[in-house]
Amino acid sequence: MKNLVLIVVIVAAVLFGASMFMKSDDNTTAEDIGETIDNTVTDSGNAIEDKCEKLKENAGAEDTDC
């Protein structure tokens, strides 16, 4: 489980870094950068939660919420 979370965090960091380089034009505002960060963190959190729920479901847990 810890390895899965680590992989998801690493992937999110790479995607975030790539998105920062792609948005490095002169018209990028702090608001745009903040929105990119928010979206990346939200997507990462959702991915982690989905994987956690899937693992609990496969393990046969009664409560599959994470």
N, CA, C, O and CB atoms as a CASP TS submission, in Angstrom:
PFRMAT TS
TARGET T0000
AUTHOR 0000-0000-0000
METHOD Language model
MODEL 1
PARENT N/A
ATOM      1  N   MET     1       0.826  -1.191   0.000  1.00  0.00           N
ATOM      2  CA  MET     1       0.000   0.000   0.000  1.00  0.00           C
ATOM      3  C   MET     1       0.870   1.255   0.000  1.00  0.00           C
ATOM      4  O   MET     1       0.599   2.215  -0.722  1.00  0.00           O
ATOM      5  CB  MET     1      -0.940  -0.002   1.209  1.00  0.00           C
ATOM      6  N   LYS     2       1.924   1.231   0.825  1.00  0.00           N
ATOM      7  CA  LYS     2       2.806   2.402   0.885  1.00  0.00           C
ATOM      8  C   LYS     2       3.492   2.629  -0.456  1.00  0.00           C
ATOM      9  O   LYS     2       3.681   3.769  -0.880  1.00  0.00           O
ATOM     10  CB  LYS     2       3.859   2.231   1.996  1.00  0.00           C
ATOM     11  N   ASN     3       3.865   1.532  -1.124  1.00  0.00           N
ATOM     12  CA  ASN     3       4.504   1.672  -2.434  1.00  0.00           C
ATOM     13  C   ASN     3       3.559   2.295  -3.439  1.00  0.00           C
ATOM     14  O   ASN     3       3.971   3.124  -4.250  1.00  0.00           O
ATOM     15  CB  ASN     3       4.986   0.319  -2.945  1.00  0.00           C
ATOM     16  N   LEU     4       2.295   1.905  -3.394  1.00  0.00           N
ATOM     17  CA  LEU     4       1.298   2.448  -4.310  1.00  0.00           C
ATOM     18  C   LEU     4       1.127   3.945  -4.092  1.00  0.00           C
ATOM     19  O   LEU     4       1.086   4.717  -5.050  1.00  0.00           O
ATOM     20  CB  LEU     4      -0.043   1.729  -4.133  1.00  0.00           C
ATOM     21  N   VAL     5       1.030   4.347  -2.847  1.00  0.00           N
ATOM     22  CA  VAL     5       0.879   5.771  -2.535  1.00  0.00           C
ATOM     23  C   VAL     5       2.116   6.531  -2.999  1.00  0.00           C
ATOM     24  O   VAL     5       1.997   7.626  -3.550  1.00  0.00           O
ATOM     25  CB  VAL     5       0.649   5.984  -1.013  1.00  0.00           C
ATOM     26  N   LEU     6       3.293   5.967  -2.786  1.00  0.00           N
ATOM     27  CA  LEU     6       4.525   6.607  -3.215  1.00  0.00           C
ATOM     28  C   LEU     6       4.559   6.767  -4.733  1.00  0.00           C
ATOM     29  O   LEU     6       4.965   7.813  -5.239  1.00  0.00           O
ATOM     30  CB  LEU     6       5.732   5.802  -2.740  1.00  0.00           C
ATOM     31  N   ILE     7       4.139   5.749  -5.447  1.00  0.00           N
ATOM     32  CA  ILE     7       4.114   5.816  -6.911  1.00  0.00           C
ATOM     33  C   ILE     7       3.159   6.902  -7.378  1.00  0.00           C
ATOM     34  O   ILE     7       3.488   7.675  -8.277  1.00  0.00           O
ATOM     35  CB  ILE     7       3.708   4.459  -7.512  1.00  0.00           C
ATOM     36  N   VAL     8       1.975   6.966  -6.771  1.00  0.00           N
ATOM     37  CA  VAL     8       0.986   7.976  -7.161  1.00  0.00           C
ATOM     38  C   VAL     8       1.524   9.378  -6.889  1.00  0.00           C
ATOM     39  O   VAL     8       1.344  10.280  -7.707  1.00  0.00           O
ATOM     40  CB  VAL     8      -0.346   7.757  -6.405  1.00  0.00           C
ATOM     41  N   VAL     9       2.173   9.566  -5.761  1.00  0.00           N
ATOM     42  CA  VAL     9       2.726  10.883  -5.420  1.00  0.00           C
ATOM     43  C   VAL     9       3.837  11.264  -6.407  1.00  0.00           C
ATOM     44  O   VAL     9       3.916  12.414  -6.837  1.00  0.00           O
ATOM     45  CB  VAL     9       3.272  10.886  -3.965  1.00  0.00           C
ATOM     46  N   ILE    10       4.685  10.308  -6.760  1.00  0.00           N
ATOM     47  CA  ILE    10       5.758  10.590  -7.713  1.00  0.00           C
ATOM     48  C   ILE    10       5.188  10.959  -9.078  1.00  0.00           C
ATOM     49  O   ILE    10       5.647  11.909  -9.712  1.00  0.00           O
ATOM     50  CB  ILE    10       6.695   9.379  -7.841  1.00  0.00           C
ATOM     51  N   VAL    11       4.190  10.208  -9.528  1.00  0.00           N
ATOM     52  CA  VAL    11       3.557  10.507 -10.816  1.00  0.00           C
ATOM     53  C   VAL    11       2.925  11.895 -10.786  1.00  0.00           C
ATOM     54  O   VAL    11       3.042  12.656 -11.747  1.00  0.00           O
ATOM     55  CB  VAL    11       2.493   9.440 -11.162  1.00  0.00           C
ATOM     56  N   ALA    12       2.264  12.217  -9.697  1.00  0.00           N
ATOM     57  CA  ALA    12       1.639  13.539  -9.577  1.00  0.00           C
ATOM     58  C   ALA    12       2.693  14.644  -9.624  1.00  0.00           C
ATOM     59  O   ALA    12       2.481  15.682 -10.253  1.00  0.00           O
ATOM     60  CB  ALA    12       0.828  13.636  -8.268  1.00  0.00           C
ATOM     61  N   ALA    13       3.828  14.422  -8.960  1.00  0.00           N
ATOM     62  CA  ALA    13       4.893  15.422  -8.966  1.00  0.00           C
ATOM     63  C   ALA    13       5.460  15.614 -10.374  1.00  0.00           C
ATOM     64  O   ALA    13       5.739  16.738 -10.792  1.00  0.00           O
ATOM     65  CB  ALA    13       6.012  15.015  -7.995  1.00  0.00           C
ATOM     66  N   VAL    14       5.626  14.518 -11.093  1.00  0.00           N
ATOM     67  CA  VAL    14       6.134  14.607 -12.465  1.00  0.00           C
ATOM     68  C   VAL    14       5.139  15.348 -13.350  1.00  0.00           C
ATOM     69  O   VAL    14       5.521  16.214 -14.137  1.00  0.00           O
ATOM     70  CB  VAL    14       6.415  13.200 -13.037  1.00  0.00           C
ATOM     71  N   LEU    15       3.860  15.002 -13.217  1.00  0.00           N
ATOM     72  CA  LEU    15       2.833  15.681 -14.013  1.00  0.00           C
ATOM     73  C   LEU    15       2.767  17.169 -13.675  1.00  0.00           C
ATOM     74  O   LEU    15       2.602  18.010 -14.558  1.00  0.00           O
ATOM     75  CB  LEU    15       1.461  15.030 -13.784  1.00  0.00           C
ATOM     76  N   PHE    16       2.898  17.479 -12.399  1.00  0.00           N
ATOM     77  CA  PHE    16       2.881  18.877 -11.982  1.00  0.00           C
ATOM     78  C   PHE    16       4.066  19.625 -12.593  1.00  0.00           C
ATOM     79  O   PHE    16       3.912  20.727 -13.120  1.00  0.00           O
ATOM     80  CB  PHE    16       2.910  18.985 -10.442  1.00  0.00           C
ATOM     81  N   GLY    17       5.244  19.015 -12.515  1.00  0.00           N
ATOM     82  CA  GLY    17       6.429  19.646 -13.090  1.00  0.00           C
ATOM     83  C   GLY    17       6.279  19.866 -14.583  1.00  0.00           C
ATOM     84  O   GLY    17       6.643  20.921 -15.103  1.00  0.00           O
ATOM     85  N   ALA    18       5.743  18.868 -15.269  1.00  0.00           N
ATOM     86  CA  ALA    18       5.542  18.999 -16.714  1.00  0.00           C
ATOM     87  C   ALA    18       4.536  20.100 -17.028  1.00  0.00           C
ATOM     88  O   ALA    18       4.713  20.859 -17.981  1.00  0.00           O
ATOM     89  CB  ALA    18       5.068  17.668 -17.311  1.00  0.00           C
ATOM     90  N   SER    19       3.495  20.181 -16.232  1.00  0.00           N
ATOM     91  CA  SER    19       2.481  21.212 -16.483  1.00  0.00           C
ATOM     92  C   SER    19       3.048  22.611 -16.243  1.00  0.00           C
ATOM     93  O   SER    19       2.637  23.567 -16.900  1.00  0.00           O
ATOM     94  CB  SER    19       1.248  20.983 -15.589  1.00  0.00           C
ATOM     95  N   MET    20       3.978  22.733 -15.317  1.00  0.00           N
ATOM     96  CA  MET    20       4.582  24.035 -15.063  1.00  0.00           C
ATOM     97  C   MET    20       5.458  24.464 -16.242  1.00  0.00           C
ATOM     98  O   MET    20       5.480  25.644 -16.594  1.00  0.00           O
ATOM     99  CB  MET    20       5.408  23.997 -13.768  1.00  0.00           C
ATOM    100  N   PHE    21       6.173  23.529 -16.851  1.00  0.00           N
ATOM    101  CA  PHE    21       6.992  23.863 -18.007  1.00  0.00           C
ATOM    102  C   PHE    21       6.132  24.195 -19.213  1.00  0.00           C
ATOM    103  O   PHE    21       6.482  25.075 -20.000  1.00  0.00           O
ATOM    104  CB  PHE    21       7.934  22.717 -18.338  1.00  0.00           C
ATOM    105  N   MET    22       5.016  23.506 -19.369  1.00  0.00           N
ATOM    106  CA  MET    22       4.146  23.761 -20.515  1.00  0.00           C
ATOM    107  C   MET    22       3.442  25.102 -20.392  1.00  0.00           C
ATOM    108  O   MET    22       3.095  25.709 -21.405  1.00  0.00           O
ATOM    109  CB  MET    22       3.120  22.648 -20.657  1.00  0.00           C
ATOM    110  N   LYS    23       3.225  25.572 -19.177  1.00  0.00           N
ATOM    111  CA  LYS    23       2.520  26.830 -18.972  1.00  0.00           C
ATOM    112  C   LYS    23       3.486  27.980 -18.692  1.00  0.00           C
ATOM    113  O   LYS    23       3.097  28.971 -18.074  1.00  0.00           O
ATOM    114  CB  LYS    23       1.530  26.693 -17.826  1.00  0.00           C
ATOM    115  N   SER    24       4.713  27.867 -19.129  1.00  0.00           N
ATOM    116  CA  SER    24       5.696  28.890 -18.796  1.00  0.00           C
ATOM    117  C   SER    24       5.750  30.030 -19.818  1.00  0.00           C
ATOM    118  O   SER    24       6.782  30.686 -19.956  1.00  0.00           O
ATOM    119  CB  SER    24       7.054  28.258 -18.676  1.00  0.00           C
ATOM    120  N   ASP    25       4.653  30.268 -20.529  1.00  0.00           N
ATOM    121  CA  ASP    25       4.637  31.400 -21.446  1.00  0.00           C
ATOM    122  C   ASP    25       4.489  32.709 -20.675  1.00  0.00           C
ATOM    123  O   ASP    25       4.269  32.695 -19.463  1.00  0.00           O
ATOM    124  CB  ASP    25       3.498  31.249 -22.470  1.00  0.00           C
ATOM    125  N   ASP    26       4.606  33.816 -21.357  1.00  0.00           N
ATOM    126  CA  ASP    26       4.602  35.123 -20.702  1.00  0.00           C
ATOM    127  C   ASP    26       3.250  35.515 -20.124  1.00  0.00           C
ATOM    128  O   ASP    26       3.186  36.410 -19.281  1.00  0.00           O
ATOM    129  CB  ASP    26       5.039  36.169 -21.671  1.00  0.00           C
ATOM    130  N   ASN    27       2.178  34.876 -20.548  1.00  0.00           N
ATOM    131  CA  ASN    27       0.842  35.243 -20.092  1.00  0.00           C
ATOM    132  C   ASN    27       0.375  34.455 -18.874  1.00  0.00           C
ATOM    133  O   ASN    27      -0.770  34.607 -18.451  1.00  0.00           O
ATOM    134  CB  ASN    27      -0.134  35.053 -21.204  1.00  0.00           C
ATOM    135  N   THR    28       1.226  33.627 -18.309  1.00  0.00           N
ATOM    136  CA  THR    28       0.852  32.827 -17.151  1.00  0.00           C
ATOM    137  C   THR    28       0.771  33.725 -15.925  1.00  0.00           C
ATOM    138  O   THR    28       1.695  34.480 -15.624  1.00  0.00           O
ATOM    139  CB  THR    28       1.861  31.674 -16.922  1.00  0.00           C
ATOM    140  N   THR    29      -0.358  33.627 -15.223  1.00  0.00           N
ATOM    141  CA  THR    29      -0.539  34.412 -14.007  1.00  0.00           C
ATOM    142  C   THR    29      -0.428  33.510 -12.791  1.00  0.00           C
ATOM    143  O   THR    29      -0.470  32.284 -12.900  1.00  0.00           O
ATOM    144  CB  THR    29      -1.898  35.139 -14.019  1.00  0.00           C
ATOM    145  N   ALA    30      -0.288  34.127 -11.650  1.00  0.00           N
ATOM    146  CA  ALA    30      -0.230  33.378 -10.396  1.00  0.00           C
ATOM    147  C   ALA    30      -1.520  32.575 -10.202  1.00  0.00           C
ATOM    148  O   ALA    30      -1.498  31.471  -9.658  1.00  0.00           O
ATOM    149  CB  ALA    30      -0.003  34.335  -9.198  1.00  0.00           C
ATOM    150  N   GLU    31      -2.634  33.138 -10.652  1.00  0.00           N
ATOM    151  CA  GLU    31      -3.914  32.435 -10.535  1.00  0.00           C
ATOM    152  C   GLU    31      -3.917  31.161 -11.382  1.00  0.00           C
ATOM    153  O   GLU    31      -4.418  30.125 -10.946  1.00  0.00           O
ATOM    154  CB  GLU    31      -5.073  33.357 -10.961  1.00  0.00           C
ATOM    155  N   ASP    32      -3.361  31.239 -12.583  1.00  0.00           N
ATOM    156  CA  ASP    32      -3.272  30.053 -13.446  1.00  0.00           C
ATOM    157  C   ASP    32      -2.406  28.967 -12.809  1.00  0.00           C
ATOM    158  O   ASP    32      -2.750  27.785 -12.827  1.00  0.00           O
ATOM    159  CB  ASP    32      -2.703  30.434 -14.823  1.00  0.00           C
ATOM    160  N   ILE    33      -1.290  29.391 -12.252  1.00  0.00           N
ATOM    161  CA  ILE    33      -0.386  28.437 -11.605  1.00  0.00           C
ATOM    162  C   ILE    33      -1.066  27.814 -10.389  1.00  0.00           C
ATOM    163  O   ILE    33      -0.967  26.608 -10.164  1.00  0.00           O
ATOM    164  CB  ILE    33       0.936  29.129 -11.189  1.00  0.00           C
ATOM    165  N   GLY    34      -1.751  28.637  -9.614  1.00  0.00           N
ATOM    166  CA  GLY    34      -2.480  28.132  -8.446  1.00  0.00           C
ATOM    167  C   GLY    34      -3.562  27.146  -8.834  1.00  0.00           C
ATOM    168  O   GLY    34      -3.755  26.134  -8.160  1.00  0.00           O
ATOM    169  N   GLU    35      -4.266  27.431  -9.911  1.00  0.00           N
ATOM    170  CA  GLU    35      -5.304  26.530 -10.392  1.00  0.00           C
ATOM    171  C   GLU    35      -4.705  25.199 -10.851  1.00  0.00           C
ATOM    172  O   GLU    35      -5.278  24.137 -10.610  1.00  0.00           O
ATOM    173  CB  GLU    35      -6.086  27.183 -11.536  1.00  0.00           C
ATOM    174  N   THR    36      -3.560  25.267 -11.508  1.00  0.00           N
ATOM    175  CA  THR    36      -2.874  24.044 -11.941  1.00  0.00           C
ATOM    176  C   THR    36      -2.471  23.204 -10.730  1.00  0.00           C
ATOM    177  O   THR    36      -2.639  21.985 -10.730  1.00  0.00           O
ATOM    178  CB  THR    36      -1.628  24.388 -12.794  1.00  0.00           C
ATOM    179  N   ILE    37      -1.947  23.853  -9.714  1.00  0.00           N
ATOM    180  CA  ILE    37      -1.564  23.147  -8.487  1.00  0.00           C
ATOM    181  C   ILE    37      -2.795  22.514  -7.845  1.00  0.00           C
ATOM    182  O   ILE    37      -2.761  21.341  -7.472  1.00  0.00           O
ATOM    183  CB  ILE    37      -0.871  24.112  -7.489  1.00  0.00           C
ATOM    184  N   ASP    38      -3.876  23.272  -7.713  1.00  0.00           N
ATOM    185  CA  ASP    38      -5.103  22.753  -7.115  1.00  0.00           C
ATOM    186  C   ASP    38      -5.618  21.531  -7.871  1.00  0.00           C
ATOM    187  O   ASP    38      -5.981  20.524  -7.263  1.00  0.00           O
ATOM    188  CB  ASP    38      -6.176  23.839  -7.086  1.00  0.00           C
ATOM    189  N   ASN    39      -5.647  21.625  -9.185  1.00  0.00           N
ATOM    190  CA  ASN    39      -6.143  20.507  -9.999  1.00  0.00           C
ATOM    191  C   ASN    39      -5.259  19.275  -9.855  1.00  0.00           C
ATOM    192  O   ASN    39      -5.760  18.154  -9.769  1.00  0.00           O
ATOM    193  CB  ASN    39      -6.224  20.915 -11.471  1.00  0.00           C
ATOM    194  N   THR    40      -3.957  19.479  -9.827  1.00  0.00           N
ATOM    195  CA  THR    40      -3.026  18.358  -9.692  1.00  0.00           C
ATOM    196  C   THR    40      -3.182  17.674  -8.344  1.00  0.00           C
ATOM    197  O   THR    40      -3.218  16.446  -8.270  1.00  0.00           O
ATOM    198  CB  THR    40      -1.586  18.836  -9.870  1.00  0.00           C
ATOM    199  N   VAL    41      -3.276  18.459  -7.282  1.00  0.00           N
ATOM    200  CA  VAL    41      -3.435  17.894  -5.940  1.00  0.00           C
ATOM    201  C   VAL    41      -4.772  17.168  -5.822  1.00  0.00           C
ATOM    202  O   VAL    41      -4.835  16.081  -5.246  1.00  0.00           O
ATOM    203  CB  VAL    41      -3.330  19.000  -4.867  1.00  0.00           C
ATOM    204  N   THR    42      -5.837  17.751  -6.358  1.00  0.00           N
ATOM    205  CA  THR    42      -7.148  17.112  -6.321  1.00  0.00           C
ATOM    206  C   THR    42      -7.138  15.798  -7.087  1.00  0.00           C
ATOM    207  O   THR    42      -7.644  14.787  -6.601  1.00  0.00           O
ATOM    208  CB  THR    42      -8.211  18.043  -6.895  1.00  0.00           C
ATOM    209  N   ASP    43      -6.564  15.813  -8.278  1.00  0.00           N
ATOM    210  CA  ASP    43      -6.487  14.588  -9.073  1.00  0.00           C
ATOM    211  C   ASP    43      -5.674  13.512  -8.373  1.00  0.00           C
ATOM    212  O   ASP    43      -6.039  12.337  -8.409  1.00  0.00           O
ATOM    213  CB  ASP    43      -5.883  14.883 -10.435  1.00  0.00           C
ATOM    214  N   SER    44      -4.579  13.902  -7.738  1.00  0.00           N
ATOM    215  CA  SER    44      -3.748  12.938  -7.010  1.00  0.00           C
ATOM    216  C   SER    44      -4.515  12.343  -5.834  1.00  0.00           C
ATOM    217  O   SER    44      -4.479  11.133  -5.608  1.00  0.00           O
ATOM    218  CB  SER    44      -2.454  13.608  -6.513  1.00  0.00           C
ATOM    219  N   GLY    45      -5.200  13.192  -5.096  1.00  0.00           N
ATOM    220  CA  GLY    45      -5.999  12.710  -3.963  1.00  0.00           C
ATOM    221  C   GLY    45      -7.083  11.758  -4.403  1.00  0.00           C
ATOM    222  O   GLY    45      -7.321  10.740  -3.753  1.00  0.00           O
ATOM    223  N   ASN    46      -7.744  12.077  -5.502  1.00  0.00           N
ATOM    224  CA  ASN    46      -8.792  11.195  -6.020  1.00  0.00           C
ATOM    225  C   ASN    46      -8.224   9.854  -6.472  1.00  0.00           C
ATOM    226  O   ASN    46      -8.838   8.809  -6.258  1.00  0.00           O
ATOM    227  CB  ASN    46      -9.523  11.867  -7.182  1.00  0.00           C
ATOM    228  N   ALA    47      -7.053   9.887  -7.095  1.00  0.00           N
ATOM    229  CA  ALA    47      -6.421   8.645  -7.549  1.00  0.00           C
ATOM    230  C   ALA    47      -6.034   7.765  -6.361  1.00  0.00           C
ATOM    231  O   ALA    47      -6.227   6.550  -6.392  1.00  0.00           O
ATOM    232  CB  ALA    47      -5.179   8.955  -8.406  1.00  0.00           C
ATOM    233  N   ILE    48      -5.489   8.383  -5.320  1.00  0.00           N
ATOM    234  CA  ILE    48      -5.116   7.631  -4.127  1.00  0.00           C
ATOM    235  C   ILE    48      -6.357   7.021  -3.482  1.00  0.00           C
ATOM    236  O   ILE    48      -6.347   5.853  -3.094  1.00  0.00           O
ATOM    237  CB  ILE    48      -4.375   8.537  -3.122  1.00  0.00           C
ATOM    238  N   GLU    49      -7.419   7.807  -3.368  1.00  0.00           N
ATOM    239  CA  GLU    49      -8.657   7.303  -2.767  1.00  0.00           C
ATOM    240  C   GLU    49      -9.237   6.159  -3.585  1.00  0.00           C
ATOM    241  O   GLU    49      -9.689   5.164  -3.019  1.00  0.00           O
ATOM    242  CB  GLU    49      -9.686   8.429  -2.638  1.00  0.00           C
ATOM    243  N   ASP    50      -9.231   6.286  -4.907  1.00  0.00           N
ATOM    244  CA  ASP    50      -9.749   5.220  -5.770  1.00  0.00           C
ATOM    245  C   ASP    50      -8.957   3.929  -5.591  1.00  0.00           C
ATOM    246  O   ASP    50      -9.540   2.848  -5.504  1.00  0.00           O
ATOM    247  CB  ASP    50      -9.710   5.657  -7.238  1.00  0.00           C
ATOM    248  N   LYS    51      -7.632   4.039  -5.537  1.00  0.00           N
ATOM    249  CA  LYS    51      -6.792   2.850  -5.349  1.00  0.00           C
ATOM    250  C   LYS    51      -7.034   2.225  -3.983  1.00  0.00           C
ATOM    251  O   LYS    51      -7.086   1.001  -3.860  1.00  0.00           O
ATOM    252  CB  LYS    51      -5.307   3.209  -5.508  1.00  0.00           C
ATOM    253  N   CYS    52      -7.180   3.049  -2.965  1.00  0.00           N
ATOM    254  CA  CYS    52      -7.443   2.556  -1.616  1.00  0.00           C
ATOM    255  C   CYS    52      -8.760   1.790  -1.575  1.00  0.00           C
ATOM    256  O   CYS    52      -8.831   0.695  -1.017  1.00  0.00           O
ATOM    257  CB  CYS    52      -7.470   3.721  -0.611  1.00  0.00           C
ATOM    258  N   GLU    53      -9.799   2.367  -2.166  1.00  0.00           N
ATOM    259  CA  GLU    53     -11.107   1.715  -2.191  1.00  0.00           C
ATOM    260  C   GLU    53     -11.063   0.407  -2.970  1.00  0.00           C
ATOM    261  O   GLU    53     -11.699  -0.571  -2.577  1.00  0.00           O
ATOM    262  CB  GLU    53     -12.151   2.646  -2.799  1.00  0.00           C
ATOM    263  N   LYS    54     -10.319   0.382  -4.064  1.00  0.00           N
ATOM    264  CA  LYS    54     -10.192  -0.827  -4.872  1.00  0.00           C
ATOM    265  C   LYS    54      -9.481  -1.928  -4.073  1.00  0.00           C
ATOM    266  O   LYS    54      -9.884  -3.090  -4.111  1.00  0.00           O
ATOM    267  CB  LYS    54      -9.422  -0.524  -6.183  1.00  0.00           C
ATOM    268  N   LEU    55      -8.420  -1.548  -3.352  1.00  0.00           N
ATOM    269  CA  LEU    55      -7.701  -2.512  -2.530  1.00  0.00           C
ATOM    270  C   LEU    55      -8.600  -3.081  -1.434  1.00  0.00           C
ATOM    271  O   LEU    55      -8.596  -4.287  -1.185  1.00  0.00           O
ATOM    272  CB  LEU    55      -6.462  -1.861  -1.911  1.00  0.00           C
ATOM    273  N   LYS    56      -9.369  -2.212  -0.782  1.00  0.00           N
ATOM    274  CA  LYS    56     -10.279  -2.682   0.269  1.00  0.00           C
ATOM    275  C   LYS    56     -11.346  -3.599  -0.307  1.00  0.00           C
ATOM    276  O   LYS    56     -11.705  -4.603   0.308  1.00  0.00           O
ATOM    277  CB  LYS    56     -10.939  -1.494   0.983  1.00  0.00           C
ATOM    278  N   GLU    57     -11.856  -3.255  -1.497  1.00  0.00           N
ATOM    279  CA  GLU    57     -12.858  -4.068  -2.146  1.00  0.00           C
ATOM    280  C   GLU    57     -12.297  -5.450  -2.472  1.00  0.00           C
ATOM    281  O   GLU    57     -12.955  -6.464  -2.240  1.00  0.00           O
ATOM    282  CB  GLU    57     -13.362  -3.381  -3.410  1.00  0.00           C
ATOM    283  N   ASN    58     -11.085  -5.484  -3.009  1.00  0.00           N
ATOM    284  CA  ASN    58     -10.438  -6.762  -3.354  1.00  0.00           C
ATOM    285  C   ASN    58     -10.115  -7.592  -2.126  1.00  0.00           C
ATOM    286  O   ASN    58     -10.073  -8.820  -2.197  1.00  0.00           O
ATOM    287  CB  ASN    58      -9.164  -6.511  -4.140  1.00  0.00           C
ATOM    288  N   ALA    59      -9.885  -6.924  -0.987  1.00  0.00           N
ATOM    289  CA  ALA    59      -9.581  -7.623   0.256  1.00  0.00           C
ATOM    290  C   ALA    59     -10.837  -8.123   0.956  1.00  0.00           C
ATOM    291  O   ALA    59     -10.758  -8.882   1.921  1.00  0.00           O
ATOM    292  CB  ALA    59      -8.807  -6.716   1.185  1.00  0.00           C
ATOM    293  N   GLY    60     -11.996  -7.693   0.463  1.00  0.00           N
ATOM    294  CA  GLY    60     -13.264  -8.134   1.050  1.00  0.00           C
ATOM    295  C   GLY    60     -13.676  -7.357   2.287  1.00  0.00           C
ATOM    296  O   GLY    60     -14.446  -7.864   3.103  1.00  0.00           O
ATOM    297  N   ALA    61     -13.188  -6.153   2.442  1.00  0.00           N
ATOM    298  CA  ALA    61     -13.538  -5.343   3.616  1.00  0.00           C
ATOM    299  C   ALA    61     -15.000  -4.913   3.538  1.00  0.00           C
ATOM    300  O   ALA    61     -15.527  -4.636   2.460  1.00  0.00           O
ATOM    301  CB  ALA    61     -12.615  -4.100   3.723  1.00  0.00           C
ATOM    302  N   GLU    62     -15.642  -4.864   4.708  1.00  0.00           N
ATOM    303  CA  GLU    62     -17.037  -4.420   4.749  1.00  0.00           C
ATOM    304  C   GLU    62     -17.149  -2.941   4.397  1.00  0.00           C
ATOM    305  O   GLU    62     -18.023  -2.541   3.628  1.00  0.00           O
ATOM    306  CB  GLU    62     -17.643  -4.678   6.136  1.00  0.00           C
ATOM    307  N   ASP    63     -16.262  -2.137   4.962  1.00  0.00           N
ATOM    308  CA  ASP    63     -16.258  -0.697   4.690  1.00  0.00           C
ATOM    309  C   ASP    63     -15.176  -0.390   3.671  1.00  0.00           C
ATOM    310  O   ASP    63     -13.987  -0.468   3.981  1.00  0.00           O
ATOM    311  CB  ASP    63     -16.033   0.125   5.995  1.00  0.00           C
ATOM    312  N   THR    64     -15.579  -0.041   2.457  1.00  0.00           N
ATOM    313  CA  THR    64     -14.604   0.225   1.406  1.00  0.00           C
ATOM    314  C   THR    64     -14.286   1.703   1.255  1.00  0.00           C
ATOM    315  O   THR    64     -13.553   2.085   0.343  1.00  0.00           O
ATOM    316  CB  THR    64     -15.106  -0.314   0.099  1.00  0.00           C
ATOM    317  N   ASP    65     -14.828   2.547   2.142  1.00  0.00           N
ATOM    318  CA  ASP    65     -14.516   3.983   2.083  1.00  0.00           C
ATOM    319  C   ASP    65     -13.118   4.229   2.652  1.00  0.00           C
ATOM    320  O   ASP    65     -12.695   3.581   3.609  1.00  0.00           O
ATOM    321  CB  ASP    65     -15.578   4.817   2.867  1.00  0.00           C
ATOM    322  N   CYS    66     -12.421   5.169   2.045  1.00  0.00           N
ATOM    323  CA  CYS    66     -11.088   5.527   2.533  1.00  0.00           C
ATOM    324  C   CYS    66     -11.092   6.961   3.014  1.00  0.00           C
ATOM    325  O   CYS    66     -10.063   7.463   3.467  1.00  0.00           O
ATOM    326  CB  CYS    66     -10.021   5.329   1.437  1.00  0.00           C
TER
END
